[in-house]
Amino acid sequence: MFEIFFVFLNTKLIQMCLPAFF
């Protein structure tokens, strides 16, 4: 359960950080 939440948080962070580079 914790691992799934961590992955979800990671993907959300990536989606928020990616547009800043492009």
A tleap script that builds the chain and sets N, CA, C and O, in Angstrom:
source leaprc.protein.ff14SB
mol = sequence {
  NMET PHE GLU ILE PHE PHE VAL PHE LEU ASN
  THR LYS LEU ILE GLN MET CYS LEU PRO ALA
  PHE CPHE
}
set mol.1.N position { 0.851 -1.199 0.000 }
set mol.1.CA position { 0.000 0.000 0.000 }
set mol.1.C position { 0.888 1.251 0.000 }
set mol.1.O position { 0.650 2.187 -0.764 }
set mol.2.N position { 1.897 1.259 0.849 }
set mol.2.CA position { 2.779 2.424 0.939 }
set mol.2.C position { 3.561 2.619 -0.352 }
set mol.2.O position { 3.792 3.746 -0.788 }
set mol.3.N position { 3.969 1.501 -0.961 }
set mol.3.CA position { 4.763 1.589 -2.192 }
set mol.3.C position { 3.942 2.220 -3.314 }
set mol.3.O position { 4.453 3.032 -4.086 }
set mol.4.N position { 2.668 1.843 -3.399 }
set mol.4.CA position { 1.797 2.394 -4.446 }
set mol.4.C position { 1.650 3.904 -4.243 }
set mol.4.O position { 1.697 4.671 -5.205 }
set mol.5.N position { 1.474 4.319 -3.005 }
set mol.5.CA position { 1.334 5.743 -2.699 }
set mol.5.C position { 2.606 6.507 -3.059 }
set mol.5.O position { 2.545 7.633 -3.553 }
set mol.6.N position { 3.749 5.889 -2.810 }
set mol.6.CA position { 5.037 6.522 -3.113 }
set mol.6.C position { 5.206 6.703 -4.610 }
set mol.6.O position { 5.656 7.751 -5.072 }
set mol.7.N position { 4.839 5.668 -5.367 }
set mol.7.CA position { 4.936 5.740 -6.833 }
set mol.7.C position { 3.994 6.822 -7.354 }
set mol.7.O position { 4.361 7.580 -8.251 }
set mol.8.N position { 2.783 6.900 -6.800 }
set mol.8.CA position { 1.809 7.913 -7.211 }
set mol.8.C position { 2.360 9.315 -6.942 }
set mol.8.O position { 2.204 10.218 -7.764 }
set mol.9.N position { 2.992 9.487 -5.804 }
set mol.9.CA position { 3.578 10.786 -5.460 }
set mol.9.C position { 4.730 11.118 -6.400 }
set mol.9.O position { 4.897 12.267 -6.811 }
set mol.10.N position { 5.522 10.105 -6.736 }
set mol.10.CA position { 6.655 10.292 -7.636 }
set mol.10.C position { 6.188 10.745 -9.013 }
set mol.10.O position { 6.730 11.699 -9.573 }
set mol.11.N position { 5.184 10.064 -9.558 }
set mol.11.CA position { 4.683 10.412 -10.891 }
set mol.11.C position { 4.098 11.820 -10.883 }
set mol.11.O position { 4.252 12.562 -11.852 }
set mol.12.N position { 3.434 12.187 -9.802 }
set mol.12.CA position { 2.851 13.526 -9.712 }
set mol.12.C position { 3.961 14.587 -9.690 }
set mol.12.O position { 3.834 15.642 -10.311 }
set mol.13.N position { 5.034 14.294 -8.977 }
set mol.13.CA position { 6.165 15.222 -8.923 }
set mol.13.C position { 6.794 15.388 -10.300 }
set mol.13.O position { 7.132 16.498 -10.713 }
set mol.14.N position { 6.949 14.259 -11.012 }
set mol.14.CA position { 7.547 14.292 -12.349 }
set mol.14.C position { 6.663 15.112 -13.288 }
set mol.14.O position { 7.167 15.930 -14.057 }
set mol.15.N position { 5.353 14.899 -13.228 }
set mol.15.CA position { 4.434 15.625 -14.094 }
set mol.15.C position { 4.484 17.124 -13.808 }
set mol.15.O position { 4.291 17.934 -14.715 }
set mol.16.N position { 4.741 17.495 -12.566 }
set mol.16.CA position { 4.804 18.912 -12.201 }
set mol.16.C position { 6.153 19.526 -12.581 }
set mol.16.O position { 6.224 20.706 -12.927 }
set mol.17.N position { 7.217 18.731 -12.518 }
set mol.17.CA position { 8.562 19.232 -12.789 }
set mol.17.C position { 8.893 19.217 -14.279 }
set mol.17.O position { 9.658 20.061 -14.746 }
set mol.18.N position { 8.335 18.279 -15.024 }
set mol.18.CA position { 8.649 18.153 -16.446 }
set mol.18.C position { 8.339 19.426 -17.231 }
set mol.18.O position { 9.205 19.893 -17.971 }
set mol.19.N position { 7.142 20.010 -17.105 }
set mol.19.CA position { 6.826 21.220 -17.880 }
set mol.19.C position { 7.808 22.367 -17.635 }
set mol.19.O position { 7.983 23.226 -18.498 }
set mol.20.N position { 8.439 22.383 -16.478 }
set mol.20.CA position { 9.382 23.462 -16.168 }
set mol.20.C position { 10.620 23.375 -17.064 }
set mol.20.O position { 11.239 24.394 -17.369 }
set mol.21.N position { 10.980 22.161 -17.483 }
set mol.21.CA position { 12.168 21.984 -18.317 }
set mol.21.C position { 11.871 22.298 -19.777 }
set mol.21.O position { 12.737 22.771 -20.513 }
set mol.22.N position { 10.620 22.023 -20.189 }
set mol.22.CA position { 10.262 22.244 -21.600 }
set mol.22.C position { 9.557 23.579 -21.763 }
set mol.22.O position { 9.178 23.946 -22.876 }
savepdb mol mol.pdb
quit
